[in-house]
Amino acid sequence: MALPPLDSPQWNSPWLAFGWGLRSITQTILTIVLFVTYLGIGALAHDTHFSLIWALCSTLFVWAGPAQIILITTLGSGATIVQAAIAVTVSAIRLFPMVVSVLPLMRTPTTKRRELIFAAHLTAVTLWVECHRFLPQVPRERRIAFVHGLGCGLVSVCLVANTVGYVLAANLTQTLGAAILLLTPLSFLFSTARNSREIADVVALVLGIVLYPVAAKMNSGLDILVSGVLAGTIAYGVHWWRQVRS
């Protein structure tokens, strides 16, 4: 399913744009990855004795697989709500650069900040990746509605997967559950590689992969942060140097 041309009358209404965003979940393999991942999260919630309603609410309000796993495991191990909230908040910091980079793609000169709140909430790894693929094909004034549709579609898929995983938890082994949860970082890696069109993107991705094992040997607990900051800084330097030369 290809999106309509930018000047098509099918973009005339925000509701039409919402519908195109909703339908776009069928155009990405990440929808399947999300479904399988949230099967595992539903099963994890069942095994740690949380209710199905609780699991569904965590998907609606937290909307980040790793953060939900942290929330479930910390509360399941006897931690207080405050401790769990701090852990989830720290893990969510990784989403801040994604929000900062994707919201400008949706804004117009007349966009109000309150119009971006729901889009910011929906911004997680999958939506961030697909926004960079889809939004150039969407008129700027319809991008917020499109993202709302895309995000709501992805959340709906995950709610269904939560329910199925919760119900089938008795038949899902721990090894299979762990393997399912591994799909998210792998899919993010491959999707980022697919969307890397600039030299700086490729440099950042390759250096991030190469530097991570080195940073991990520091045993600081900040290996992902350190390797990411170093790789991103070097990639920016390469981008700046190329601009100066040209």
C-alpha positions, 0 to 999 in steps of 0.5 A: 500500500503506497501513500497518496501523492502529497497533493492528493485530495486524500490528505484534505482531512485530518481524519483521512490522514489518521486513517492512512497512519492507521493503515500504515502499520501493515507496511512495516515488519516492525508491527509483527516484531511488536506483536511478538514482543508484547506476547512476551510482556503479557506472559511476563505480567501473568507470571509475576501475578499482575492482572490483565487489566494492569498489564494493558494499562501499563502498555497504554500509559508507559508505552515502551517495552523495556520500561514495561519490563523494568516496571513489572520486574521491579514491582514483582521483586518487591520494590516500592512504587517510588523505586519502580517509578525512578527506574522507569523514568531513568530508562525513558531518558533514552527516548528523549533524543527520539522525541526531540528529533521527530517532533520538528518533522511534524510541526508547522509555523502555527502548531501549538505545543499542546498539539504535540503532547500525544505524539510525544507520548506515542514516540517510542523506538518503532514509531521513531523509526517509521516516522523517518520513513513515512513522514516525507511522504505526508503533507506537513500539515497532516503529519500530526494526524498521521502519527496519531493514526500510526501510533494508535494502530501500533498500540492497538496491536500491542494491546491484543498481543498483551492479552494473547500472551497473558492468556497463553502464558502457561504454555510459554517457556521462560527461554522462549519468552526471553528470546521473544523480548530480544526481537525488539533491539534486533529489529531496531538495529536492522531498521536503523541500518535500513534507514541510514541514508547519510554518511554520518548515520552509517558512521554513528551506527557502525561506531556504536556497534564497535565501541559498545564491547569496549565500553562494556569492559568498563563495568560502569553500567553506562556502556550504552550511553558512553558508546552512543555519545562517543559514536554520535559525537564522532559522526557529527564531527565527520558530518561537519568536516564534510560540510566544511570541505564542500 
